[in-house]
Amino acid sequence: MNELFSEKVFAGKSTYFFDIQYTVDEYLYLTITESKKMADNSFRRNKIMVFEEDFQPFSHCLNKTRDYLK
C-alpha cells in the first residue's frame, strides 16, 4: 500500500478526498478528488494531482486563497 494519508470532506452534493501517496519511484504526490452524485445516481469524479516538487508553491497559493476568504 503506497497511501500515507487520506482525509474525506463532505460538502453539499460533493465529497472531496485528499490523499498523499508514493509513486512507484517513491516520489510523493497529493491527489484531490471531487466525487459528485449526478441526477441519474451515478458519480462524476474529477481529480487533481500535485507532485512533490510542486507542493511548496501549491501550498503557498492555497494558503493565500484561504487567507483572502477569511
Secondary structure, DSSP 8 states (H G I E B T S, - for coil): --EEEEEEEEETTEEEEEEEEE-TTS-EEEEEEEEEE-TTS-EEEEEEEEEGGGHHHHHHHHHHHHHHH-
